[in-house]
Amino acid sequence: MSNYIRFDWAMKRLLRNKANFGVLEGFLTTLLNEKIVIQKLLESESNQEEEFDKYNRVDILAEDSKGKLILIEVQNNNEYAYFQRMLFGVSKLVTEYINRGQEYEKVRKVYSINIVYFHLGNGKDTVYHGKTEFIGIHNGDLLELTPFQRQTFNVDKVSQLYPEYYILKVNDFNLVAKSPLEEWIYYLNTGEIPETASAPGLEEARERLKLDKMTKEELNAYYRHLDNIVILRDNIFTERAEGRMEGRIEGRIEGRIEGRMEGRIEGKIEGKAEGKAEGKAEGMAEGLAEGLAEGIKEGKLETARAMMQNHIAPELIAQCTGLSIEDLKKM
């Protein structure tokens, strides 16, 4: 059992206290690679807690000393549309924190920091950073700010005006922590803080996020939280397994139906082709037989005519050709 409280539970109960801002400030300073001082925590319409979210996710919206908005979200279970959810959350913040009629230069800088405990997307790294840049489609040059814009907005790059996204796939981290950021990821993954860890904020976490500092009631609530996370994950795995099984059964049934239909169609086509071939062969055989019979008869008639021209008796002609006296009389 870890000696420290999980980060998502700390965000729910402890890190919202101004006295504990040092933990969050250290984490943000390490991740963003700039000194972050939290001015206050804010509420956002985009982050209203739903029943399922009580254990599945938790978030904090902070404002730093420079007026930037920092949304930190921990997501415990898989959400296939999580990329779109990140975009929605940031978009809501951009519109919520500008007053109607204000100039666009008042749009706030937003950082979206997402700590996910599931396999999001397809990638090998554990930390991803996304930002907006404009690249020329003909020359490949980066669109830059003018000197006046740099001075007015107090930034150096266009990307600094736009929201930035960070994704920490902490479950994928299985290395020895060698940098301050990796020390934080190690804690987020395991709930442990090594004695040698020196990243900003972890010293404060050692002092303020210990399990033995919680009351009995707080511990009971914390353990229920951990149990519910396990139950939610088990439910999801069970639903996935059942879904795969049902899909296989339905797929086999649909496959058999489609196979029978395709088989009947192909059989009908092949049957027609075989029938035509057999009919053609039979017709040729019958035609040959009829033609041969007609040819023989015509040959007999020719022979009979020649014999009659030589005044041979009809009885003898009939005997030689096999024709009847009636046939000879018709000639």
C-alpha positions in Angstrom: 0.0 0.0 0.0 1.3 3.5 -0.9 2.2 5.9 1.9 0.7 8.8 -0.1 -2.7 9.8 -1.4 -3.5 9.4 -5.0 -3.3 12.6 -7.0 -6.9 12.6 -8.2 -8.2 12.3 -4.6 -5.8 15.0 -3.5 -7.3 17.2 -6.2 -10.7 16.5 -4.9 -10.1 17.2 -1.2 -6.7 18.7 -0.4 -5.2 20.7 -3.3 -8.1 23.0 -3.5 -6.9 24.5 -0.2 -4.7 27.5 -0.7 -2.2 26.2 1.9 -1.5 23.3 -0.5 -1.1 25.2 -3.7 2.6 24.5 -3.5 2.0 20.9 -4.7 0.1 22.0 -7.8 2.5 24.9 -8.5 5.5 22.5 -8.3 3.8 20.1 -10.7 2.8 22.9 -13.2 6.2 24.5 -13.0 7.9 21.2 -13.8 5.5 20.4 -16.7 5.3 23.8 -18.3 8.9 24.6 -17.7 8.2 28.0 -16.3 7.5 29.4 -12.8 3.8 29.0 -12.1 2.1 30.8 -9.2 -1.5 30.0 -8.6 -3.6 33.1 -7.9 -6.9 31.3 -7.3 -9.1 28.4 -8.3 -12.1 29.0 -10.5 -15.4 27.3 -11.3 -16.3 26.4 -14.9 -19.6 25.5 -16.5 -17.8 23.0 -18.7 -16.7 20.9 -15.7 -19.9 20.2 -13.8 -19.6 16.8 -12.1 -22.0 14.1 -13.1 -22.8 10.9 -11.2 -20.4 8.8 -13.3 -17.6 11.4 -12.9 -17.5 11.1 -9.1 -14.9 8.4 -9.5 -14.1 8.4 -13.1 -12.6 11.9 -13.3 -11.7 15.0 -11.4 -10.5 18.4 -12.5 -9.3 21.7 -11.2 -9.4 25.1 -13.0 -6.7 27.5 -11.8 -5.7 31.0 -12.6 -2.0 31.9 -12.4 -0.4 35.2 -11.5 -0.3 36.2 -15.2 -4.1 35.6 -15.7 -3.6 32.3 -17.6 -6.2 29.6 -17.2 -4.9 26.1 -16.3 -7.4 23.2 -16.5 -6.0 20.0 -14.9 -8.1 16.9 -15.5 -7.5 13.3 -14.3 -9.4 10.7 -16.2 -9.4 7.1 -14.8 -11.3 5.2 -17.4 -11.3 4.9 -21.2 -13.2 7.5 -23.2 -12.9 7.0 -27.0 -13.8 10.7 -27.8 -11.5 12.1 -25.2 -9.6 14.2 -27.8 -12.9 16.0 -28.7 -13.7 16.4 -25.0 -10.3 18.2 -24.5 -11.2 20.6 -27.3 -14.7 21.2 -25.9 -13.4 21.9 -22.4 -10.9 24.5 -23.7 -13.4 26.1 -26.1 -15.9 26.6 -23.3 -13.2 28.2 -21.1 -12.2 30.6 -23.9 -15.8 31.8 -24.2 -16.7 31.7 -20.5 -13.9 33.9 -19.4 -14.3 36.9 -21.8 -17.1 39.4 -21.3 -19.5 40.2 -24.1 -18.2 43.3 -26.0 -14.6 42.8 -24.9 -11.9 43.1 -27.5 -10.4 39.8 -28.8 -7.1 40.7 -27.3 -8.7 39.9 -23.9 -9.1 36.2 -24.8 -7.3 34.2 -22.1 -4.5 31.8 -22.6 -5.6 28.3 -21.7 -3.5 25.3 -20.7 -5.3 21.9 -20.9 -3.4 19.3 -18.8 -4.8 15.8 -19.0 -3.6 13.0 -16.8 -5.1 9.8 -18.2 -5.0 6.3 -16.8 -5.9 4.6 -20.0 -4.4 4.1 -23.5 -5.3 7.2 -25.3 -4.5 7.1 -29.0 -1.5 5.3 -30.5 1.9 6.5 -29.4 5.0 5.4 -27.6 5.7 8.4 -25.4 4.2 9.1 -22.0 3.9 12.9 -22.3 2.6 14.8 -25.4 2.3 18.5 -26.0 0.0 20.1 -28.6 0.0 23.7 -29.8 -1.2 25.8 -32.7 1.3 27.0 -35.4 0.7 28.3 -38.9 2.9 26.9 -41.7 3.1 28.2 -45.2 1.8 25.6 -47.7 4.1 26.8 -50.5 7.3 27.8 -48.7 7.0 26.0 -45.4 7.7 29.1 -43.4 6.3 29.7 -39.9 3.9 32.6 -39.5 5.4 35.0 -37.0 4.1 38.0 -35.0 4.9 41.5 -35.9 7.1 43.6 -33.5 3.9 45.6 -32.6 2.0 42.4 -31.8 4.9 41.0 -29.7 4.9 44.2 -27.6 1.1 44.4 -27.3 0.5 40.8 -26.4 3.8 40.3 -24.5 4.5 37.0 -26.3 7.1 36.0 -28.8 5.2 33.4 -30.9 1.7 33.0 -32.4 1.4 29.6 -30.6 1.6 31.4 -27.3 -1.7 33.1 -27.9 -3.6 29.8 -28.5 -4.6 27.0 -26.1 -1.9 24.4 -25.4 -2.6 20.8 -24.5 -0.6 18.3 -22.5 -1.4 14.6 -22.2 0.3 12.5 -19.6 -0.2 8.8 -20.2 1.0 7.8 -16.8 0.1 4.1 -17.0 2.6 3.7 -19.8 5.5 4.8 -17.7 7.6 1.9 -16.5 11.1 3.4 -16.4 13.4 4.7 -13.7 12.7 8.4 -13.1 15.7 10.4 -14.4 14.2 13.9 -14.7 11.9 16.1 -12.5 9.0 15.4 -14.9 9.6 11.7 -14.8 9.6 11.9 -11.0 6.2 13.4 -11.1 4.9 10.8 -13.5 6.3 8.1 -11.3 4.2 9.5 -8.4 1.1 9.8 -10.6 1.6 6.2 -11.7 2.5 4.5 -8.4 1.4 6.9 -5.7 4.9 6.6 -4.3 7.5 9.4 -3.9 11.1 8.1 -3.8 13.4 9.7 -1.2 15.7 10.8 -3.9 13.0 12.7 -5.8 13.6 16.4 -5.9 11.2 17.8 -8.5 9.4 21.0 -7.5 6.2 20.3 -5.5 7.1 16.7 -4.4 8.6 17.9 -1.1 5.3 19.6 -0.4 3.5 16.4 -1.5 5.6 14.4 1.0 4.4 16.6 3.8 0.8 17.2 2.9 -0.3 14.1 1.0 0.5 11.4 3.5 -2.1 8.8 4.4 -1.3 9.0 8.1 -2.4 12.6 8.2 -6.0 11.7 7.2 -8.8 11.2 9.8 -10.6 7.9 10.0 -13.6 9.2 8.1 -11.3 10.6 5.4 -9.5 7.3 5.1 -12.8 5.4 4.8 -13.9 7.8 2.0 -10.6 7.5 0.3 -10.7 3.7 0.3 -14.2 3.7 -1.0 -12.9 5.9 -3.8 -10.2 3.4 -4.7 -12.7 0.5 -4.6 -15.1 2.4 -6.9 -12.3 3.0 -9.4 -11.6 -0.7 -9.5 -15.3 -1.5 -9.8 -15.7 0.9 -12.7 -12.7 -0.5 -14.5 -14.0 -4.1 -14.0 -17.4 -3.1 -15.3 -15.9 -1.6 -18.4 -13.7 -4.7 -19.0 -16.7 -6.9 -18.5 -18.9 -4.9 -20.9 -16.1 -5.0 -23.5 -15.8 -8.8 -23.1 -19.5 -9.3 -23.4 -19.7 -6.9 -26.3 -16.9 -8.8 -28.1 -18.7 -12.1 -27.5 -22.1 -10.8 -28.7 -20.4 -9.3 -31.7 -18.8 -12.6 -32.6 -22.2 -14.4 -32.3 -24.0 -11.8 -34.3 -21.2 -11.8 -36.8 -21.4 -15.5 -37.3 -25.2 -15.4 -37.7 -25.0 -12.5 -40.2 -22.1 -14.3 -42.0 -24.1 -17.5 -42.3 -27.1 -15.6 -43.7 -25.0 -13.6 -46.1 -23.1 -16.8 -47.1 -26.3 -18.6 -47.9 -27.6 -15.8 -49.9 -24.4 -15.4 -51.8 -24.2 -19.2 -52.3 -27.7 -19.3 -53.7 -27.0 -16.4 -56.1 -23.7 -18.0 -57.2 -25.4 -21.4 -57.5 -28.1 -20.0 -59.6 -25.6 -18.3 -61.9 -23.5 -21.5 -62.2 -26.6 -23.6 -62.7 -27.8 -21.4 -65.5 -24.4 -21.6 -67.1 -24.2 -25.4 -66.7 -27.7 -25.7 -68.0 -27.0 -23.7 -71.1 -23.9 -25.8 -71.8 -25.7 -29.1 -71.3 -28.6 -27.9 -73.5 -26.3 -26.8 -76.2 -24.5 -30.2 -76.1 -27.8 -32.0 -76.2 -29.1 -29.8 -79.0 -26.0 -30.4 -81.1 -26.3 -34.2 -80.6 -30.0 -34.1 -81.6 -29.2 -31.9 -84.6 -26.5 -34.3 -85.7 -28.8 -37.2 -85.4 -31.6 -35.5 -87.3 -29.2 -34.2 -89.9 -27.8 -37.7 -90.4 -31.3 -39.2 -90.8 -32.3 -36.6 -93.3 -29.1 -37.1 -95.2 -29.6 -40.8 -95.4 -33.2 -40.4 -96.6 -32.1 -37.9 -99.2 -29.4 -40.2 -100.4 -32.0 -43.1 -100.7 -34.3 -40.8 -102.7 -31.5 -39.9 -105.1 -30.7 -43.5 -105.6 -34.3 -44.4 -106.2 -34.7 -41.6 -108.8 -31.6 -42.9 -110.7 -33.0 -46.4 -110.7 -36.4 -45.3 -111.9 -34.8 -43.4 -114.8 -33.2 -46.7 -115.8 -36.7 -48.3 -115.8 -36.0 -50.7 -112.9 -39.1 -52.3 -111.4 -40.5 -50.4 -108.3 -40.4 -53.6 -106.2 -36.7 -54.0 -106.8 -36.0 -50.3 -106.0 -38.0 -50.5 -102.8 -36.0 -53.6 -101.8 -32.7 -51.9 -102.6 -33.3 -48.5 -100.9 -35.6 -49.5 -98.1 -38.2 -47.0 -99.3 -41.9 -48.0 -99.5 -43.9 -48.3 -102.7 -46.0 -45.2 -101.5 -42.7 -43.1 -101.2 -41.8 -44.2 -104.7 -45.2 -43.2 -106.1 -44.8 -39.7 -104.6 -41.6 -39.1 -106.5 
